[in-house]
Amino acid sequence: MSEVTLTAETGRALGTGPSRRVRAEGRIPGVVYGAGGAATSLTVDRADLRRALTTDAGLNALITLQVDGESFLTVVREIQRHPVRRDVLHVDFLKVDPNAPIEVEVPIRLVGEAKQVTTNGGMTEQRITVLKVLVRPDSIPDSIECDISAMTLEDSSILVADLALPDGVESRSPAQQAVVTAQLTRAAVTARGEAGGEAGDEAAGEAGGDSGGDAGAGGESSDD
């Protein structure tokens, strides 16, 4: 589990105008709350925040937030971004107890290759990319692996219940929710339909030929 330290400054003015000025200075407005205390408005350096959130843990990184001489163990609970530029506009930090489980979303990473699917004209589709889990903050995994190497077109789905979770990690997503599914590609479905149609035409032709032969034989018998 990645853990980083971030220094915050308090005393920022609230409102749209002051927040814009803060961002123009290279800082991100935010708030820290939780653990039964009052919410505290603050700012953090934009570059430092980016570095804190680009570890393997991503948004689930444990961040020791230093505020006015105090240190709090936190995780990022929410990030607000600009709808077009995707710049960070505001960040919420949640104080956590390292021994008390919290609910977070962990990325699902596919491993292996579904060869039995692809060689038979199929493809796999990842239906969900994150898993909701309950876990202690100091045990949050960077990702949950989903092995697709045994998938076939007959055994065509891997469910949340099928995932192997690390010790201390409890899923909060629906057990019967599909993580990955396998199905024929559109081209394979079309090809199989055309092949089936040709086989049907051939069978019909053969049946028609046999029927004509029988009729001829019957006619000769009648003449006799």
C-alpha positions as CSV (number, residue, x, y, z in Angstrom):
1,M,0.0,0.0,0.0
2,S,1.4,3.4,-1.1
3,E,1.7,6.1,1.6
4,V,2.7,9.7,0.9
5,T,2.9,12.9,2.8
6,L,1.2,16.1,1.7
7,T,1.4,19.6,3.4
8,A,-1.8,21.7,3.4
9,E,-2.4,25.3,4.2
10,T,-5.5,26.5,6.0
11,G,-7.2,30.0,6.2
12,R,-8.3,30.2,2.6
13,A,-11.2,32.4,1.7
14,L,-14.3,30.6,0.5
15,G,-16.3,31.3,-2.7
16,T,-15.8,31.0,-6.4
17,G,-13.5,34.0,-6.8
18,P,-11.1,33.2,-4.1
19,S,-11.0,29.5,-5.3
20,R,-10.0,30.7,-8.8
21,R,-7.3,32.9,-7.4
22,V,-5.9,29.9,-5.4
23,R,-5.9,27.7,-8.5
24,A,-4.1,30.5,-10.5
25,E,-1.4,30.4,-7.9
26,G,-0.8,26.7,-8.5
27,R,-2.8,25.4,-5.5
28,I,-6.0,23.3,-5.2
29,P,-8.7,24.2,-2.7
30,G,-10.1,21.4,-0.6
31,V,-11.4,20.2,2.7
32,V,-10.5,17.5,5.2
33,Y,-13.2,15.9,7.4
34,G,-14.0,12.8,9.4
35,A,-13.1,11.1,12.7
36,G,-15.8,13.1,14.4
37,G,-14.1,16.5,13.9
38,A,-15.3,19.6,12.1
39,A,-14.5,20.0,8.4
40,T,-11.4,22.2,7.7
41,S,-11.0,24.2,4.5
42,L,-7.5,24.1,3.1
43,T,-5.3,24.2,0.0
44,V,-2.6,21.9,-1.3
45,D,0.1,22.3,-4.0
46,R,-1.2,21.1,-7.4
47,A,2.1,19.4,-8.3
48,D,2.4,17.7,-4.9
49,L,-1.2,16.5,-5.2
50,R,-0.5,15.1,-8.6
51,R,2.5,13.2,-7.4
52,A,0.6,11.8,-4.4
53,L,-2.1,10.4,-6.7
54,T,0.2,8.9,-9.4
55,T,1.5,6.0,-7.3
56,D,0.4,2.5,-8.0
57,A,-2.4,3.0,-5.5
58,G,-3.9,5.9,-7.5
59,L,-6.8,7.5,-5.7
60,N,-6.6,4.9,-2.9
61,A,-3.1,6.1,-1.7
62,L,-2.8,6.7,2.0
63,I,-1.9,10.3,2.5
64,T,-0.5,11.7,5.7
65,L,-1.9,15.2,5.6
66,Q,0.0,17.8,7.6
67,V,-2.2,20.6,8.6
68,D,-1.1,23.4,11.0
69,G,1.3,21.2,12.8
70,E,-1.0,18.2,13.0
71,S,-0.9,15.1,11.0
72,F,-3.9,13.1,9.8
73,L,-4.0,9.8,7.9
74,T,-6.4,10.4,5.0
75,V,-7.6,9.1,1.7
76,V,-9.0,11.1,-1.1
77,R,-12.8,10.7,-1.0
78,E,-13.7,12.9,-4.0
79,I,-12.1,14.9,-6.7
80,Q,-14.0,17.6,-8.7
81,R,-12.6,18.2,-12.2
82,H,-13.2,20.7,-14.9
83,P,-15.7,19.1,-17.4
84,V,-13.6,19.9,-20.4
85,R,-10.0,20.3,-19.4
86,R,-10.2,17.7,-16.6
87,D,-8.1,20.0,-14.3
88,V,-8.6,19.3,-10.6
89,L,-10.9,22.0,-9.2
90,H,-11.4,20.7,-5.6
91,V,-10.4,17.8,-3.5
92,D,-12.0,16.2,-0.4
93,F,-9.8,14.3,2.1
94,L,-11.3,11.8,4.6
95,K,-9.6,11.2,7.9
96,V,-9.3,7.4,8.5
97,D,-8.4,5.1,11.3
98,P,-5.8,2.5,10.0
99,N,-7.5,-0.2,12.0
100,A,-11.1,0.5,10.9
101,P,-12.3,-0.9,7.6
102,I,-13.5,1.6,5.0
103,E,-15.3,1.1,1.7
104,V,-13.3,2.0,-1.4
105,E,-13.2,1.1,-5.1
106,V,-10.3,-0.9,-6.3
107,P,-9.4,-1.3,-10.0
108,I,-9.9,-4.7,-11.6
109,R,-6.9,-5.8,-13.7
110,L,-7.4,-8.6,-16.3
111,V,-4.6,-11.1,-16.5
112,G,-4.0,-14.0,-18.9
113,E,-5.3,-14.6,-22.4
114,A,-8.7,-16.2,-23.3
115,K,-7.2,-18.3,-26.1
116,Q,-10.2,-20.7,-26.3
117,V,-12.4,-17.7,-26.9
118,T,-10.4,-15.9,-29.5
119,T,-9.5,-19.0,-31.5
120,N,-13.2,-19.9,-31.8
121,G,-14.2,-16.5,-33.1
122,G,-15.1,-14.8,-29.8
123,M,-14.1,-11.8,-27.8
124,T,-14.0,-10.9,-24.2
125,E,-15.6,-7.7,-22.7
126,Q,-14.8,-6.3,-19.3
127,R,-18.1,-5.2,-17.8
128,I,-16.9,-3.5,-14.7
129,T,-13.5,-1.9,-14.1
130,V,-13.6,-1.4,-10.3
131,L,-14.7,-3.5,-7.4
132,K,-16.3,-2.0,-4.2
133,V,-14.6,-3.5,-1.2
134,L,-14.5,-3.2,2.5
135,V,-10.9,-3.2,3.8
136,R,-8.6,-1.6,6.4
137,P,-6.8,1.5,5.0
138,D,-3.4,0.0,5.4
139,S,-4.4,-3.1,3.5
140,I,-6.0,-1.6,0.4
141,P,-4.7,-3.5,-2.7
142,D,-3.5,-1.5,-5.7
143,S,-5.7,-3.8,-7.9
144,I,-7.8,-7.0,-8.0
145,E,-6.6,-9.5,-10.5
146,C,-9.1,-11.3,-12.7
147,D,-7.6,-14.3,-14.6
148,I,-9.4,-14.9,-18.0
149,S,-7.1,-17.6,-19.3
150,A,-9.6,-20.4,-18.6
151,M,-12.6,-18.7,-20.3
152,T,-14.4,-20.4,-23.1
153,L,-17.5,-19.6,-25.2
154,E,-19.4,-22.2,-23.1
155,D,-18.1,-20.9,-19.8
156,S,-18.7,-17.4,-20.9
157,S,-18.6,-15.2,-17.8
158,I,-16.6,-14.5,-14.7
159,L,-18.7,-13.1,-11.8
160,V,-17.7,-11.0,-8.8
161,A,-18.2,-14.2,-6.7
162,D,-15.5,-15.9,-8.8
163,L,-12.8,-13.3,-8.0
164,A,-10.0,-14.4,-5.6
165,L,-9.7,-11.6,-3.1
166,P,-6.7,-10.9,-0.9
167,D,-7.0,-11.7,2.9
168,G,-8.8,-9.0,4.7
169,V,-10.7,-7.7,1.6
170,E,-14.4,-8.1,1.5
171,S,-16.4,-7.5,-1.7
172,R,-19.3,-5.0,-1.5
173,S,-20.3,-5.4,-5.2
174,P,-23.2,-7.8,-6.1
175,A,-21.9,-11.4,-6.1
176,Q,-23.7,-12.3,-9.4
177,Q,-22.5,-9.2,-11.2
178,A,-20.5,-10.0,-14.4
179,V,-16.9,-8.9,-14.4
180,V,-16.0,-10.3,-17.8
181,T,-18.1,-11.9,-20.5
182,A,-17.2,-13.8,-23.7
183,Q,-19.3,-14.0,-26.8
184,L,-18.9,-14.5,-30.6
185,T,-17.8,-11.5,-32.6
186,R,-20.4,-10.0,-35.0
187,A,-18.3,-11.3,-37.9
188,A,-18.2,-14.8,-36.5
189,V,-22.0,-14.8,-36.0
190,T,-22.5,-13.6,-39.6
191,A,-20.1,-16.3,-40.9
192,R,-21.8,-19.0,-39.0
193,G,-25.2,-17.8,-40.2
194,E,-24.0,-17.9,-43.8
195,A,-22.4,-21.3,-43.3
196,G,-25.7,-22.6,-41.8
197,G,-27.7,-21.1,-44.7
198,E,-25.4,-22.8,-47.3
199,A,-25.7,-26.1,-45.5
200,G,-29.5,-25.8,-45.5
201,D,-29.5,-25.0,-49.2
202,E,-27.4,-28.0,-50.0
203,A,-29.6,-30.3,-47.9
204,A,-32.7,-28.9,-49.6
205,G,-31.1,-29.5,-53.0
206,E,-30.2,-33.0,-52.2
207,A,-33.7,-33.7,-50.8
208,G,-35.2,-32.2,-54.0
209,G,-33.0,-34.4,-56.2
210,D,-33.9,-37.5,-54.3
211,S,-37.6,-36.7,-54.6
212,G,-37.4,-36.2,-58.3
213,G,-35.6,-39.5,-58.7
214,D,-38.3,-41.4,-56.8
215,A,-41.0,-39.8,-58.9
216,G,-39.2,-40.9,-62.1
217,A,-38.9,-44.4,-60.8
218,G,-42.6,-44.4,-59.9
219,G,-43.5,-43.3,-63.4
220,E,-41.5,-46.1,-65.1
221,S,-43.1,-48.7,-62.8
222,S,-46.5,-47.3,-63.9
223,D,-45.7,-47.7,-67.6
224,D,-44.6,-51.2,-67.0
